[in-house]
């Protein structure tokens, strides 16, 4: 009995130590990385910078692209028909042939067997959430003039101008904001993030390893966010 109590006491001390360590790390991250959302003004200049950014990412070619295919961090695979607004979403044992405009008409498969029970709606909602998030990491620069967006110029400490894009509606998380850091041509090198699902404001994620797809669209194949690599897999786009 005494031995058991001693073991439990040791385990308790270890768990307490881990809790204190994790809390300290989170506090350090908050003070090191947390930034307030910068202020800026909506203006013609902001829209001009946004247009320059669209040109840099070959937006006209992207608009004409019909098919997009990628794999998000090796876990979620997509084949998207933009014209028909249909996307095959695959993860684990699930495949959802998602109708973006009419999700209820989507087809759900588990281990290649169609699902029509009560779990079907939940699986479709999961697929929608994955698609909204993972397609944003592929095509966010193409969405800066989407309905419900606001664009502002932000002057950085080094004198460069950055583009703050805020989403007032749409997607899973309206209210999110992204500060795009651009090179001289307008091509994004990174953005800073203010989103509801990340407690730190101003966390920086790179946009890199750009590829020119078969359709002519310019798309990223990798990002770095803090200590994480966000791979988009083999990115393809064609008509």
Secondary structure, DSSP 4 states (H G I P E B T S, - for coil): -HHHHHHHHHHHHHHHHHHHHHHHHHHHHHHHH--PPPP-EE-HHHHHHHHHHHHHTTHHHHHH--EEEEEETTTEEEEEETTTTEEEEEETTEEEEEESS-GGG-EEEETTEE--STHHHHHHHHHHHHHHHHHHHHHGGGGTTSTTEEEEEEE-TTS-EEEEEEESSSSS-TT-EEEEEE-TTS-EEEEEEE-TT-SSTTEEEE-EEEEE-TTS-EEEEEEEETTEEEE--S-EEE-
